[in-house]
Amino acid sequence: MNTTIEYFDENAERCFADAFTIEERSNQDRFLAQLPAGAAILDFGCGSGRDTAYFLERGFDVTPTDGSARLAALASDYLGAPVRVQEFNELEDEALYDGVFASASVMHLEYERLVQVMSKLVRALRPGGVLYVSFKYGDASMDGYLGKRYYTYMDERRFAELLATVPELEVMQVGTFGNEHPGQPDFRWLWALLLRH
């Protein structure tokens, strides 16, 4: 059983506060630059609601979701709007969104479940929609738990293998960046913008 949601429920207040120590917005801006004004966005694993707020301030129509009921409640209070409590595999939306923002979220799924959820994300996007994803950088040998949180790591080769399972998606941009949390050990992330045919 994946205990990641249990971790976030138990540590919701700290995780909420930690999110606001990140000031970098280049990934969010990169994503928004691909979308039309007022586009419908699914913030998939919204955590604190920090990114949802950023998107709302710029005039986008945002649906925030998170699997942790306690984090969702904190995010809802912060946003002054409801946050849908939903595990990733429960997503059943079809062609509702121009963009899906899955920042440091779906990496908490085991690889086999990640493949299934990627297909669900494709279905949730409208044709021409854009998906942003990010993962801790590494290969399959690194997969596993850090405490109660599970991580699936991703490098360029493994990411290409993942994309082969969702042929409806085409790579627009892909890259890496360093850790954004001040005071934490440095590690790299792999990020990508993907276009749904």
C-alpha positions in Angstrom: 0.0 0.0 0.0 1.3 3.4 -1.0 1.5 5.5 2.2 2.3 8.9 0.5 -1.2 10.4 1.2 -0.9 9.3 4.8 2.4 11.2 5.0 0.8 14.4 3.6 -2.2 14.1 5.9 0.1 13.7 8.9 2.4 16.6 7.9 -0.1 18.9 6.1 0.7 22.1 8.0 4.5 21.8 7.5 4.1 20.8 3.8 1.7 23.8 3.3 4.2 26.2 4.9 7.2 24.7 3.0 5.5 25.3 -0.4 5.6 29.1 0.2 9.4 29.1 0.7 9.7 28.6 -3.1 9.8 31.9 -5.0 10.8 30.5 -8.5 7.9 30.7 -11.0 9.6 29.8 -14.3 7.9 26.4 -14.6 4.5 27.9 -14.1 5.2 30.7 -16.6 6.5 28.2 -19.1 3.3 26.3 -18.8 1.0 29.3 -18.9 2.7 30.6 -22.0 1.4 27.6 -24.0 -2.3 28.3 -23.0 -4.9 30.7 -24.4 -6.2 33.5 -22.1 -8.7 32.2 -19.6 -7.9 28.5 -20.3 -9.3 25.8 -18.1 -6.5 24.2 -16.0 -6.5 21.1 -13.8 -4.0 21.6 -10.9 -3.4 17.9 -10.3 -2.0 17.4 -6.8 -2.2 21.1 -5.9 -0.8 20.7 -2.4 -0.8 24.1 -0.8 -2.8 25.8 -3.6 0.2 28.1 -4.3 0.2 27.4 -8.0 -3.6 27.5 -8.3 -3.5 31.0 -6.7 -0.8 32.1 -9.2 -2.9 30.8 -12.1 -6.1 32.4 -10.8 -4.4 35.7 -10.4 -3.6 35.6 -14.1 -7.2 35.0 -15.1 -7.2 31.3 -15.7 -10.1 28.9 -14.8 -8.5 26.5 -12.3 -9.7 23.2 -10.8 -7.5 22.2 -7.9 -7.4 18.6 -6.7 -5.3 16.8 -4.1 -5.4 13.3 -2.6 -4.7 14.6 1.0 -7.9 15.7 2.6 -5.9 17.8 5.2 -3.8 19.5 2.6 -6.9 20.1 0.5 -8.6 21.8 3.5 -5.6 24.1 4.1 -5.4 25.0 0.4 -9.2 25.6 0.3 -8.9 28.0 3.2 -6.0 29.8 1.5 -7.8 30.0 -1.8 -11.2 30.8 -0.5 -12.6 28.2 -2.8 -13.2 24.4 -2.8 -10.4 21.9 -3.5 -11.5 18.5 -4.8 -10.2 15.6 -2.7 -9.3 13.0 -5.2 -6.6 10.4 -5.6 -4.8 10.4 -9.0 -6.3 7.1 -10.1 -9.8 8.4 -9.5 -9.6 11.0 -12.2 -12.4 10.4 -14.7 -12.8 13.8 -16.4 -12.9 13.8 -20.2 -11.8 16.6 -22.5 -12.4 19.3 -19.8 -9.1 21.0 -19.7 -6.8 23.1 -21.9 -3.9 22.4 -19.5 -3.0 20.0 -16.7 -0.3 21.1 -14.2 1.2 18.0 -12.4 4.1 19.5 -10.6 6.0 17.1 -8.3 2.8 15.1 -7.9 2.4 12.0 -10.1 6.0 11.1 -9.2 4.6 9.7 -6.0 2.9 6.9 -8.0 4.5 3.5 -8.6 5.6 3.3 -12.2 2.8 0.9 -13.2 0.2 3.2 -11.7 1.8 6.2 -13.3 1.4 4.6 -16.7 -2.4 4.2 -16.0 -2.7 7.8 -14.7 -0.9 9.2 -17.7 -3.7 7.8 -19.9 -6.3 9.3 -17.6 -4.6 12.7 -18.0 -4.7 12.4 -21.8 -8.4 11.8 -21.6 -8.9 14.8 -19.3 -7.2 17.1 -21.8 -8.9 18.6 -24.8 -7.1 18.1 -28.2 -4.3 20.6 -28.3 -4.1 20.7 -24.6 -0.9 20.9 -22.6 0.4 18.7 -19.8 3.2 19.8 -17.4 4.9 17.1 -15.4 8.0 17.1 -13.1 9.8 14.3 -11.4 12.9 13.9 -9.2 15.8 13.1 -11.6 17.1 9.6 -11.5 16.6 6.1 -12.9 14.5 3.1 -11.9 17.1 1.8 -9.4 16.2 4.8 -7.2 12.5 4.1 -7.0 11.0 3.5 -3.6 10.2 5.1 -0.3 11.8 8.0 1.5 10.1 7.6 4.9 6.4 7.2 4.0 6.6 9.0 0.6 7.0 6.9 -2.5 9.0 8.3 -5.5 9.3 7.2 -9.1 12.4 8.8 -10.5 12.8 9.8 -14.1 15.6 10.5 -16.5 15.5 11.2 -20.2 15.6 7.6 -21.2 13.0 6.4 -18.8 10.8 9.4 -19.7 10.9 8.4 -23.4 9.8 4.9 -22.4 6.9 6.4 -20.3 5.8 8.5 -23.3 5.8 5.5 -25.6 2.8 4.3 -23.5 0.8 7.4 -24.3 1.2 8.0 -28.1 -1.3 10.9 -27.9 1.3 13.0 -26.2 4.1 14.8 -28.0 7.1 16.5 -26.3 7.1 20.3 -26.6 9.9 21.0 -24.2 11.9 19.0 -21.7 14.7 19.9 -19.3 16.1 19.8 -15.8 16.4 22.2 -12.9 17.9 22.2 -9.4 16.1 22.0 -6.1 14.0 25.2 -5.4 13.6 24.7 -1.6 16.1 26.9 0.3 18.2 25.0 2.8 17.5 21.6 1.4 20.1 19.3 -0.2 20.5 20.0 -3.9 19.0 17.5 -6.3 17.8 17.7 -9.9 14.3 17.5 -11.4 13.2 16.5 -14.9 10.3 18.6 -16.2 8.4 18.4 -19.5 5.6 20.2 -21.4 3.6 17.7 -23.5 1.0 18.4 -26.2 -2.1 16.3 -26.6 -2.9 15.5 -30.2 
